[in-house]
Amino acid sequence: MTQASEVPTTTLSAEVAMPMVGLGTWQLPGRRAYDAVRFALEVGYRHIDTATMYRNEAEVGRALRDSGLPRQAVFVTTKLPPGNAGRERQTIAASLRALGTDYVDLWLVHWPPGGGARPQTWRELLAVRDQGLARAVGVSNYSIRQLDELIGATGQAPAVNQIPWSRRQHDPRLLEDHHARGVAVEGYSPLRGSRLGDRVLTEVAAAHGVTPAQVVLRWHLQHGIVVIPKSANRERIAANVDLFGFSLSDEEVERIDALSTR
Ligand SMILES: NC(=O)c1ccc[n+]([C@@H]2O[C@H](COP(=O)([O-])OP(=O)(O)OC[C@H]3O[C@@H](n4cnc5c(N)ncnc54)[C@H](OP(=O)(O)O)[C@@H]3O)[C@@H](O)[C@H]2O)c1
C-alpha cells in the first residue's frame, strides 16, 4: 500500500505544496463519491479533485470528515462553473458550505467564462485567496494566450492550469510554456485519453510488473505533470496511487512520448 508520505508534491507557493497524485471525482455522484474518497484516503491519497459542477462536494466533504484525517492533511480542489462568473463570492461560500470546510486548497475557474480569459473573474479569485478561503487559485482549460491575458491584467499567474493530458496529447512545447510562466500543469483524463492496450505501454508495463495504466500515470509524473485519475473501483483506486515502487528509464519515457505522434 502507498504511504501518504511517498506521494511527492509540487510547490505552488512558499506555503502551498500540492500532492502530485489525486483522486478525480467527475461522474462519481452521491454514495459512489463518498465510498471512493473514503477508500482513496485509506490507501494513501491526500489530494481530491471535485467541482461545483460534479454535484458531489457534500459527499466529498463527508468522506473527508469521516476519514478522521486532520483537514490540513488533505489537499482539496474545487472549481467555479464558468456560468457563475460574476457570482464568485456566493459560489465559493456554497462550495465551502457543501464541503463543510473553512477553506479549499485550490480553487479553479473550471472553463474560460464565455470562452474568454475574463480578468475580472481572476481578480475575484485572487481576492478570495487573499481572504484565506482558498490557499491557492488557478484555472482550467485555459490557453497560453488566455494565461498571458490574466498575467498582463493582474501581474499574477494562476498557480495551476488543469488541462487534458494523456500520451495522445503530449506536447513538450505547451508544458514548457506553462513552466516558463510558473504555472503548474495538472493533467486531467490521463487514462481516458490513452489507449491502454497499446503495444508500447503493455511492453513497458510487463518489464516493470505493473499495469499499462500505472505506466501512463508514472510517465505523467516523470514529466512533472500532476495527475488526478478517477476510479470507482477499489483495486484501480489503489493501483493508481501505487506508482513509487518503479521508475521509467529515459528511453521508456521517450518511447511513450513518441506515441503522441501516432
Ligand atoms: N477541468 C476539467 O474540465 C476536467 C475535465 C475532465 C476531468 N477532470 C478531472 O480529471 C479527473 C480524471 O479524468 P477523467 O475522469 O475524465 O478520466 P480518467 O481518470 O483518465 O479515466 C477514468 C476512466 O478510466 C477508468 N480507469 C481508472 N483507473 C483505471 C485503471 N487503473 N485501469 C483501467 N481503467 C481505469 C475508470 O473506470 P472505473 O471507474 O471503472 O475504474 C474511468 O472509466 C476527473 O475525474 C475530474 O476530477 C477535469
The ligand as an ORCA input file, in Angstrom:
! r2SCAN-3c Opt
* xyz 0 1
  N     -11.206     20.508    -15.522
  C     -11.913     19.809    -16.387
  O     -12.547     20.336    -17.314
  C     -11.940     18.322    -16.254
  C     -12.454     17.520    -17.301
  C     -12.431     16.132    -17.143
  C     -11.922     15.583    -15.988
  N     -11.457     16.389    -14.969
  C     -10.938     15.805    -13.682
  O      -9.972     14.822    -14.006
  C     -10.366     13.573    -13.433
  C      -9.863     12.412    -14.274
  O     -10.329     12.482    -15.592
  P     -11.467     11.509    -16.173
  O     -12.368     11.086    -15.077
  O     -12.037     12.202    -17.345
  O     -10.659     10.295    -16.790
  P      -9.524      9.281    -16.306
  O      -9.236      9.416    -14.862
  O      -8.414      9.405    -17.265
  O     -10.219      7.890    -16.618
  C     -11.305      7.419    -15.909
  C     -11.763      6.140    -16.593
  O     -10.697      5.187    -16.571
  C     -11.093      4.036    -15.820
  N      -9.926      3.646    -15.002
  C      -9.493      4.194    -13.843
  N      -8.389      3.588    -13.401
  C      -8.089      2.627    -14.283
  C      -7.054      1.666    -14.383
  N      -6.107      1.573    -13.434
  N      -7.065      0.807    -15.444
  C      -8.016      0.888    -16.382
  N      -9.037      1.776    -16.359
  C      -9.071      2.654    -15.324
  C     -12.278      4.479    -14.983
  O     -13.180      3.417    -14.766
  P     -13.517      2.857    -13.275
  O     -14.112      3.992    -12.500
  O     -14.479      1.753    -13.542
  O     -12.216      2.377    -12.701
  C     -12.927      5.541    -15.870
  O     -13.741      4.929    -16.856
  C     -11.897     13.699    -13.359
  O     -12.487     12.731    -12.518
  C     -12.029     15.118    -12.863
  O     -11.755     15.191    -11.472
  C     -11.451     17.726    -15.098
*
